[in-house]
Amino acid sequence: MKRMASALAAATLVVVSLVGCGGSDERTGSHASPARTKLTVFAAPSLEDAFGNLEKDFEAANPGIDVVFTYAESKDLVTQMSEGAQADVFAPASTTWMNQAEDKGLVPKYSSEVFALDTLELAVAKGNPKNIEDLEDLAARPELVAVRCASAVPCGEATDKLVRNAFLDDLRFDTEEQSSRDALGLLKAGEADAAIVYESDVASAEDTVDGVDLAGAQLHSNTYEIAVTKDAKESTRSEAAQKYVDLVLSHEGQMTIVDAGFRPVK
């Protein structure tokens, strides 16, 4: 069974921001060397800030391991693994894609563990100059430029449920992006008045945007799970991969996750 990792939100940690975007984006904390084990982590873009912080602590505690991150939409990560891309740890943005990975034999069944929740929020410009308070405002004021995620990605899947449960099926958005970071980018660039994104996205841009709570959003939070992949378990990287998963689930890891704007798992 998947066990739920508990967390305490504690002292604020310094967040080192990495540029978030849709599509694959590989980053390394240091150049791999033949003497070090290369550990590849496939993760959703919304995890960049939190995992970027954990990378420093992990490599300091494990100098023989070089962590390499590939950030992309969860469905794209599953496709890459299916096509043979090496991934040792998998952390998608919803259970849908962890289940897909399990069904395809990429991750051992019943091995993934929940480590965070992320809830949708309405992001608006700092100070909320357009006085946007809820989804009803977006529906009633067609002059507002509103953006969201496409239904095919986790944040869009959650948005569909939220809009449907608010009985606003006729609510129209100006664009649908491939990631919540892309939607947030349009707002930050002044090309949108509001964007439905994750709370963690708002936290990453708190100097330039404000978040407006959405009624019922917590009922449709995305669940983040993490697992060592089947390939890693059958390789010499198995121990290193498990060490990374253990860090994410640890008290230290959970504090970092919470500081990046995610909700702890109770």
N, C-alpha and C positions, 0 to 999 in steps of 0.2 A: 504494500500500500504506500501511497505517497504521503509522507509525513509533512506536517506543516511546521515551517521554521518560525520560531517566535523572535520578537525583536523589541528592544527598548530604544525610543528616540532619545538620544543623549547629546553630548556636547557637539557643537557644530564643527564639522571638518571643512578644510579648505577644498573647494571644488575646482579642479583644473578642467576647464571647458575644452572639449574637442568639437570640431565642426561637425554638426549633424546634418545628414542629408539622406535622401533615398538612394538606392543603388548600393553596390558593394564598395566598401571603403576599408582598405587594410592598413593597420597602423602597428608599429612596433615601438616598444619603449626603449629598446637598444638593439643594435645589430646582432643577429644570431652569429654564433661562432661554433666551430666544430666541437668544442669542448662542452657546449651547453645543449640541453634538451630543448628543442623547439616545441612549444605547446600552443596549438592553434585553437582559439576560442571564437566560435560563430555566435554572434549576438545581435539582438534587435537594436536599431539606431538609438532608441530612447535610453539605452543602457550605457551610452558612451561616457557620460560624465562619471557615473558611479564606478564603472569598471576601469576607467582611466585612473581614478584614485586608488583603487584596489591593486592595480598593476604595480605601482611603486612599492607598496607594502609587501606584496607577494614576492617580487623579485629580490627585495632586500632580505627577506627571510629564506629565500631559496635561490641563492646566487648561481646555481647550476641550471636554472630553468629560464628560458627566454620566452615570454608570452607574446604572441602575435594575435591581434584581433582582426576579424573580418566583420564589419557591421553592414547589415543589409536587411531588407524586409524579410520577415520570417519565411514566407513562401519561397522567396528566392534562395534563401539559405538551404531549405530542404531540397530544392532543385539542384543546387550545386553539390550537395552531399550525395544525392542520388546519381549524379554524373561522375562521381569519383573524387571530388575535392576532399582533401584531408581536413577533418575537423575533429578535435579531441574533446571539446566541451561545447554543448549546444544550449543556448538560452534564448528561446523565442519570446514573442510578446503576447502569446496566448496559448491556452491548452490545445486549441485546434491544431496548431502546427507541431506541438510536441507529439500529439496523438498521430499526426501524419508521419512524423519521423519514426515513431514506434511501429506503425503499420507497415512501413517500408523496410523495416529491419535495420534502420540506421542507429537507433537507440534501443537498448534492451528494455523490454516491457516492464512496467512497474518500478523503474529505477529512478525516474525523475522526481525532483522535490521542489515544492513551492517555496519561493523566497521573497516575493513581493507582489503587491497589487498596485495598479495605476488606474486612476479614475479620470474620466473626462471632465474638462473644465472649459468655460468660454473665455478665451484670451482676447483682451481688448488693449488699445493703446494706453500708456501710462496715464493715470488720472481719469480714465474712461470718459473722454471728452464727448462721445456721442451718447452717453447715458444709456448704454445697453445693459439690461438687467437679466434677460432670459431669452429662451428660444422664441417665445411669443413676440418679443420685440423684433426679432429677425423676420418673422412671418408677417407682422403688421407694417413693417417699414421697408418696402421693397427698394428704397434708395440706398440702403445699407449693403455694402459689399461683404458677403460672408463666404468663408471657405471651410472645407472639411476634408477628411480623408476618404479615399475611394473605398467602396464596400469590400473590395477584395483583400484589403489589408486589415490587421487587427483593430486599429483605431476607427476605421470605417465600419467594421462589423459592429463595434460597440455603439457607434453613432447611429446606425440604422435602428438598433433596439431602443435607444434613448428617444429618438424622434418618433418612432412608432408608438411607444408607450405614452408619449405626450400628446398623442392624437394630432400630430402636425405633419401628416403624410404629404400635404401640399406645400410644405416648406421647401423652397428652392435655394440652392447654393450657386455661387458664381463659378467656382471651380472645385474639383475633387482631386486632391493630391495623393501621391503614392506613399507619403509618410507624414506623421504629425509634425516632424521638424520642417518639412517643406511647407506645410500649411502655416506654421508659425513664422517661417521666413517671409511669407507674403505680407503678414501683418506687420512684422518688424520693418519691412521695406516701405510701408505706407501704401501698399497695393490692396489692402483689405481693411475693413473696419472691425471685423471679428473673425475668430478662427476657433473651431472646436478641436482642441488638442488635449494632451494629457497634463495632469497636474505637474508631472516632472518636467515637462517642456516649459511651463510657466515659471517654475522654480529656476530653470536654467537661464531665463531671460528676465529675471525680476527687476532689473534696472530699467528695462524699456517697456515692459508690458505688465498689466494687472490681470488677475484671474477672477472670474465671476462664477460662483458655484451654480451648478445646474441641478434642479430638482430631480431626484431619482437616479442621478449619475452613479452613485455608489452601488446601486443594484446591478449595474452593468460594468463593473470594474474588470479590467483585463488581469488575468492571473499569469504571473511570470514563473516559469519553471526552469530548472537547470539539471543537466545530466551529463555524465561521461558517455561518449558515443561508443558504439559497438566496436568500431575499428580501434579506438584508443584502448579499450579494455583488453583487446587481444594483442596489444603491442607493448613495447618497453615504456611507452608514455602513460601507461595506466596509472601508476602511482602519482605522477606529476599532475595528471588531470584530476584525480580525486582530491589532491591537495588544494587545487584551485576551487573546486566545488565546496570543499569544507570551509575555505575562507569566506566565500559568499554567504554560507549558512551560519557562520560564527557570529558572536556578539559584535565583534569589530566590523565584520562585513555588513551586518544588518544596520548598524549605525550609519555606515557610509551610504547604504541604499536609501535609508530614510532621509538623510541630509540632502540627497539628490532629488527629493520631492516625491518619492514613492511612499505608499502606505505599508506599514509593517503587517506581517501576517499574524493574526491572533491565534 
